[in-house]
Every structure is written in C-alpha cells, then in structure tokens.
Amino acid sequence: MKKISAFLVMLALAVSFTACGKKKTMTPEDFIKIQTEFLSSDLTEESKSTIAKKFGYTADQYTAYDEKVESDPQLKQKLGELLQKNQK
C-alpha cells in the first residue's frame, strides 16, 4: 500500500511540474486585449509586464508576438480584421 501511495504522490508531482512548465501560446485576440490596455496605460515596461501577466502571459511573450505581427503580413491582416469586428 505504501508503494502505491508513494507512486501516486510521485505521479501527481510529475504532472504538476509538467503543467506548470507549459507556457500559454498567445492568440491574436489576447494580443489585441493586451495591446489595447497597454496603449491606454503609461507605456512603461512595468505596465507592460503587469498587463501581460493579467492575461496569463509575460512581457517577453507580448514583445515577441508584437515583433511577429510586424514581420507577418497575414497575421497583421488578421489583427486588422479582428479590430474592425470589435469596433462594430
């Protein structure tokens, strides 16, 4: 019985460490939400970090996605379409 209990505890720890290590992949919708709040803030790195964390991301993830948007015309177009839908 102790072996089964020990195995279950080890399994639970392994699962929790694996789940905690995964980073969320940013979606265009999340990017727009973060960007909207960031642009209405004081535009400091602290604000960027706080706002990104509010949505479950890091400031580095937001910055990387922003760079990706600038270099990917299709993604930029998709974001434009989403912004138009949100304005209606």
Steps between C-alpha positions, in 0.01 A plus 500: 500500500785738579651435157173590329466817708859599429448435129184714495677785676790484254257488209310802632825696541613411149169609352497826693857588398420425138184710506672795667783502249276548197466853368178615347512576129380850432197537276426802282200576721714501814761716328236760412369504858849546642593761240182699563561514873871569455438790261262658751755465781814704568694278249771398747659156512342449842155565355569265210604227740202553730248503215650195329501311831132587546424298185737214589802603291838658555616834365755310289222293342310819416810660350581188297145487366515870415819438299332203331205721401734757346672236286193295398259677260233228534500529879489879474198471269325261740555743788358782289190294426455420869536866591235593244261240641559634852422857393157410362 
